[in-house]
């Protein structure tokens, strides 16, 4: 019997018992409890997926939450099915206490999941000299593939950090994005060593870069990149 059917049945009983106000109040309480239980069930489903995902990533997390969450989810489903069949004169205190207890556990679980995910998603991000990448691109060096990989990795990281609770596959997405950034950093380092990078980026500044920065090694590096002819000496 659905909740609506139960309400209709209670209304009929109320008329017979000359106690319609009491029944209306009771059915209102049942409807409110049913709504709260449905919300708790939806939240529990999301949190349980987060617990499983954190466990899959071997994150430091209280292993006891898993079984407790599973049991509470089962209890809430049973409660959701039994609420519409409650008789009109059943005291609501026990049901309210049950829902309140479930709500307390859900809040505790949500706090633990969010804290664990925040620690996981805030892993140290490999540092990429994106200004250098942009400068290389302006200088005519083909770094478009590297730039795209960097942008995609940052988009993924931003999405993950904005999630309070992880979704299935988020641990793998996080690891993949960090690995991609690390690989990009190695590609840039192999393409341009620090001394050469300082000359290239410095040349983009208003005052340019000192002439003594153009060592034989730097000149060879610029020639290797095919951009030596883009530099010139300005007397001041």
C-alpha positions as CSV (number, residue, x, y, z in Angstrom):
1,X,0.0,0.0,0.0
2,X,1.4,3.4,-1.0
3,X,1.7,6.3,1.4
4,X,-1.1,8.1,-0.5
5,X,-3.4,5.1,-0.2
6,X,-2.5,4.9,3.5
7,X,-3.5,8.6,3.9
8,X,-6.8,8.0,2.2
9,X,-7.5,5.0,4.4
10,X,-6.6,7.0,7.5
11,X,-8.9,9.8,6.5
12,X,-11.8,7.3,6.2
13,X,-10.9,6.0,9.6
14,X,-10.7,9.5,11.0
15,X,-14.2,10.3,9.9
16,X,-15.5,7.1,11.6
17,X,-13.6,7.9,14.8
18,X,-14.5,11.7,14.8
19,X,-10.7,12.4,15.2
20,X,-9.7,13.8,11.8
21,X,-7.4,16.5,13.3
22,X,-5.3,13.9,15.1
23,X,-5.1,11.7,12.0
24,X,-4.1,14.7,9.8
25,X,-1.3,15.5,12.2
26,X,-0.2,11.8,12.3
27,X,-0.2,11.4,8.5
28,X,1.8,14.7,8.2
29,X,4.4,13.3,10.6
30,X,4.6,10.1,8.6
31,X,5.0,12.0,5.4
32,X,7.7,14.1,6.8
33,X,9.5,11.0,8.2
34,X,9.2,9.3,4.8
35,X,10.8,12.3,3.1
36,X,13.7,12.4,5.6
37,X,14.3,8.7,5.1
38,X,14.4,9.0,1.3
39,X,16.9,11.8,1.7
40,X,19.0,9.7,4.0
41,X,18.9,6.8,1.6
42,X,20.1,9.0,-1.3
43,X,22.9,10.4,0.9
44,X,23.9,7.0,2.1
45,X,24.2,5.7,-1.4
46,X,26.5,8.5,-2.4
47,X,28.6,8.1,0.8
48,X,28.9,4.3,0.4
49,X,30.2,4.8,-3.1
50,X,32.7,7.3,-1.6
51,X,33.7,4.8,1.1
52,X,34.3,2.1,-1.6
53,X,36.3,4.4,-3.7
54,X,38.5,5.6,-0.8
55,X,39.1,1.9,0.1
56,X,40.1,1.0,-3.4
57,X,42.7,3.8,-3.3
58,X,44.1,2.4,0.0
59,X,43.4,5.7,1.7
60,X,43.7,5.8,5.5
61,X,40.1,5.4,6.4
62,X,38.1,3.7,9.2
63,X,37.4,0.2,7.8
64,X,34.5,-0.1,10.2
65,X,32.4,2.5,8.4
66,X,31.8,0.2,5.4
67,X,29.8,-2.5,7.3
68,X,28.0,0.0,9.4
69,X,27.0,2.0,6.3
70,X,25.8,-1.1,4.6
71,X,23.7,-2.1,7.6
72,X,22.2,1.3,8.0
73,X,21.4,1.5,4.3
74,X,19.5,-1.8,4.6
75,X,17.7,-0.6,7.8
76,X,16.6,2.6,6.0
77,X,15.2,0.7,3.0
78,X,13.2,-1.4,5.4
79,X,12.0,1.7,7.3
80,X,11.0,3.4,4.0
81,X,8.8,0.4,3.1
82,X,7.2,0.1,6.6
83,X,6.4,3.8,7.1
84,X,3.3,3.9,4.8
85,X,1.8,0.9,6.7
86,X,2.0,2.5,10.2
87,X,-1.4,2.6,11.8
88,X,-2.8,5.9,12.9
89,X,-2.5,5.4,16.6
90,X,1.1,4.2,16.6
91,X,3.3,6.6,18.7
92,X,5.8,8.3,16.4
93,X,8.5,8.7,19.1
94,X,10.2,5.4,18.2
95,X,10.3,6.1,14.5
96,X,11.6,9.6,15.1
97,X,14.3,8.3,17.3
98,X,15.3,5.8,14.7
99,X,15.5,8.4,12.0
100,X,17.4,10.8,14.3
101,X,20.0,8.1,15.0
102,X,20.4,7.4,11.3
103,X,20.8,11.1,10.6
104,X,23.6,11.3,13.2
105,X,25.5,8.4,11.7
106,X,25.1,9.8,8.2
107,X,26.5,13.2,9.3
108,X,29.5,11.5,11.0
109,X,30.2,9.3,8.0
110,X,29.9,12.3,5.6
111,X,32.4,14.2,7.7
112,X,34.9,11.3,7.7
113,X,34.5,10.7,4.0
114,X,34.9,14.4,3.1
115,X,38.0,14.7,5.3
116,X,39.6,11.6,3.8
117,X,38.9,12.8,0.3
118,X,40.2,16.3,0.9
119,X,43.5,14.8,2.1
120,X,43.6,12.5,-0.9
121,X,42.8,15.1,-3.5
122,X,45.3,17.6,-2.1
123,X,48.3,15.6,-3.1
124,X,51.3,17.6,-4.1
125,X,50.9,18.7,-7.7
126,X,54.0,18.6,-9.9
127,X,55.2,22.1,-10.6
128,X,55.0,23.0,-14.3
129,X,56.6,26.2,-15.7
130,X,53.5,27.1,-17.7
131,X,55.0,30.6,-18.5
132,X,57.9,28.8,-20.2
133,X,55.5,26.6,-22.2
134,X,53.6,29.7,-23.4
135,X,56.9,31.4,-24.2
136,X,58.1,28.4,-26.2
137,X,54.9,28.4,-28.1
138,X,55.2,32.1,-28.9
139,X,58.7,31.4,-30.0
140,X,57.5,29.0,-32.7
141,X,58.4,25.8,-30.8
142,X,55.8,23.0,-31.1
143,X,54.7,22.4,-27.5
144,X,51.0,22.3,-28.3
145,X,50.7,18.6,-27.2
146,X,52.3,19.3,-23.9
147,X,50.2,22.4,-23.3
148,X,47.0,20.5,-24.0
149,X,48.0,17.7,-21.6
150,X,48.7,20.3,-18.9
151,X,45.3,22.0,-19.4
152,X,43.5,18.7,-19.3
153,X,45.2,17.5,-16.2
154,X,44.4,20.8,-14.4
155,X,40.8,20.6,-15.4
156,X,40.5,17.1,-13.9
157,X,42.2,18.2,-10.7
158,X,39.9,21.1,-10.3
159,X,36.8,19.0,-10.8
160,X,38.0,16.4,-8.3
161,X,39.0,19.0,-5.7
162,X,35.5,20.6,-6.0
163,X,33.8,17.3,-5.1
164,X,33.1,16.8,-1.4
165,X,32.7,13.0,-1.9
166,X,34.6,10.9,-4.4
167,X,32.8,9.1,-7.2
168,X,33.8,5.7,-8.6
169,X,37.0,6.0,-10.5
170,X,38.1,9.3,-9.0
171,X,41.2,7.9,-7.3
172,X,42.4,6.6,-10.7
173,X,41.5,10.0,-12.4
174,X,43.5,11.8,-9.7
175,X,46.6,9.6,-10.1
176,X,46.4,9.8,-13.9
177,X,46.2,13.6,-13.9
178,X,49.2,13.9,-11.5
179,X,51.2,11.4,-13.6
180,X,50.4,13.4,-16.7
181,X,51.7,16.6,-15.2
182,X,54.8,14.9,-14.0
183,X,55.4,13.5,-17.5
184,X,54.9,17.0,-19.0
185,X,57.5,18.4,-16.6
186,X,60.0,15.8,-17.7
187,X,59.3,16.6,-21.4
188,X,59.8,20.3,-20.8
189,X,63.0,19.6,-18.9
190,X,64.3,17.4,-21.7
191,X,63.4,20.0,-24.2
192,X,64.8,23.1,-22.4
193,X,67.4,23.0,-19.6
194,X,67.0,25.6,-16.7
195,X,69.7,27.9,-18.1
196,X,68.2,28.0,-21.5
197,X,64.7,28.4,-20.0
198,X,65.9,31.5,-18.1
199,X,67.2,33.1,-21.2
200,X,64.1,32.4,-23.3
201,X,61.7,33.7,-20.6
202,X,63.9,36.6,-19.7
203,X,64.0,37.7,-23.3
204,X,60.3,38.2,-23.1
205,X,60.6,40.8,-20.4
206,X,60.7,44.5,-21.1
207,X,64.4,44.8,-20.4
208,X,65.3,41.6,-22.1
209,X,68.1,39.3,-20.7
210,X,71.8,40.2,-20.2
211,X,74.1,39.6,-23.1
212,X,76.4,37.5,-20.9
213,X,73.6,35.0,-20.5
214,X,74.1,33.9,-24.0
215,X,76.8,31.3,-23.3
216,X,78.0,28.9,-26.0
217,X,75.8,26.3,-24.5
218,X,72.8,28.6,-24.6
219,X,73.5,29.6,-28.2
220,X,73.7,25.9,-29.1
221,X,70.5,25.2,-27.4
222,X,68.7,28.1,-29.2
223,X,70.1,26.9,-32.5
224,X,68.9,23.3,-31.7
225,X,65.4,24.6,-31.1
226,X,65.6,26.7,-34.3
227,X,64.9,30.0,-32.7
228,X,68.4,31.6,-32.5
229,X,67.4,34.1,-35.2
230,X,64.6,35.4,-33.1
231,X,67.1,37.0,-30.7
232,X,69.0,40.2,-31.3
233,X,71.3,42.6,-29.3
234,X,69.9,45.9,-28.3
235,X,72.4,48.6,-27.3
236,X,71.4,51.0,-24.5
